[in-house]
Every structure is written in C-alpha cells, then in structure tokens.
Amino acid sequence: MLPTKLMKIAFIVCIGTALQGCMKYQLKKGPQNAAAHDMKLTQTLAISKETLLSPKDSSSIAVTEDSIPKRYRLVRNDGKSWNYDYLYKLGDYYYYKVTATPGSGKTHRMRTNGTIVSYSNTSYPFHLAPRPEDRCKFVLGNCKYLEDNGSISEIFNSYDDGVWTTSRDLKSLGVGTRITRSVYNKSGFELFSSTAYSRDPGSYTFYYIEQLPLN
C-alpha cells in the first residue's frame, strides 16, 4: 500500500557544544477519531471475513491475475483518495496506475507481488522503491530490518482475529510507540490500515479500500 502518515510532525535540529546534529521530534496532536476508526475497521472485518489473510496463509501467498482487484479506491479518513487501475503483469509483479482524486498531484505507479509493495513516479517507471518494512511484514514477534539510510529498525508484530498489529518504539524521537493496524486479503492486498502514537491516544490516520466498477 501507499506509505501512511498520521499527523504533522515538526522536527527541531539542535546544535550545541556537546551535541551536534541532534534531532528531536514533537508530535502535534491530531483529532480524536477513535470511534470512526473502530467502526471502519469493524466494517472491513465483517465484509471481508471469508477472504482475510492469516499467519498460516502468509507464507504461501499466491497472487493471480484473477485474484487481484482491477480497479479500487484508497480512501483516507480525511476524505482524500487515490484511484488504482490495473495495468499489466511483469514477471512476478502486478502493476497499477495510481491517481490522486479529484486529479491533484502526480500520477504514480505501484507494483506488488502480494508481499512486497513498491511505488514510483511514472516518469521513472523502473525505479520503484520497495518499503524497507516489508521485509518484516508477515513475521510474527520481534523483527529487524535495514532502512534505506543503513540504520536498523526493530518492530514487533502480532495477529488477532484478522488484524495484523505492528508496534515500533519511537520514544527516543519524542512520539512514544507507533502502532499500525492492517487487514489484508489472501492475495496480500491491504484492505484497511491505520497508524496511531501512544503520545496521542485516540487519534488515528486510517485508510480503507472501496471497489470501483470496471470501465
């Protein structure tokens, strides 16, 4: 899926005698929208309960051209949305055109093989960058992965009744623990995702999928 971002995070670069290049993040509290988040998550689980991805399925995701959604819309809780239109298959990957609605922003391209998701501006179609955290996407328990800048991040994954939950400790950056909840179908497509921080409980950025009719 597209990268999630819950709130505006301002950062202050502090340069002193003992510490140079020190960065501290300050979390700007967002609106309390836990009720809307919980309702949409519950709806997604109810509608998709027969097709949800569980840990026993995640090691053998089999994506086929018949199983992937051909057209869908990714909607954010603030109403902004993106249309995904299937383009073609190349190797093990399925490619989509991604257009922000109502037409603002650049068109992007997305590819997925059910486990790894990459995005690119369509001006550079062969420079699709996979998300580093996808290396740990379906690994339960503690998992470490290499960031693009060479640093190592550690997360903790759990699963309960259709919901994959990922926790990452960001206390050193001043925002507490980042908690991401995701719901996938058996082809590895994210049907719902949300992000919240322990420093701002009850405030979420969340995304969900709406199927679109074929043209």
C-alpha positions, 0 to 999 in steps of 0.5 A: 500500500501507499506509505501512511502518515498520521499527523504533522510532525515538526522536527527541531535540529539542535546544535550545541557544544556537546551535541551536534546534529541532534534531532528531536521530534514533537508530535502535534496532536491530531483529532480524536477519531477513535470511534470512526476508526473502530467502526471502519475497521469493524466494517472491513472485518465483517465484509471481508471475513471469508477472504482475510489473510492469516499467519498460516496463509502468509507464507504461501501467498499466491497472487493471480491475475484473477485474484487481484482487484482491477480497479479500487479506491484508497480512501483516507479518513480525511476524505482524500483518495487515490484511484488504482487501475490495473495495468499489466503483469511483469514477471512476478509483479502486478502493476497499477496506475495510481491517481490522486482524486479529484486529479491533484498531484502526480500520477504514480505507479505501484507494483506488488507481488502480494508481499512486497509493495513498491511505488514510483513516479511514472516518469521513472517507471523502473525505479520503484522503491520497495518499503524497507518494512516489508521485509518484516511484514508477515513475521510474527514477534520481534523483527529487524530490518535495514532502512534505506539510510543503513540504520536498523529498525526493530518492530514487533508484530502480532495477529488477532482475529484478522488484524495484523498489529505492528508496534515500533518504539519511537520514544527516543524521537519524542512520539512514544510507540507507533502502532499500525493496524492492517487487514489484508486479503489472501492475495496480500492486498491491504484492505484497511490500515491505520497508524496511531502514537501512544503520545496521542491516544485516540487519534488515528490516520486510517485508510480503507479500500472501496471497489470501483466498477470496471470501465 
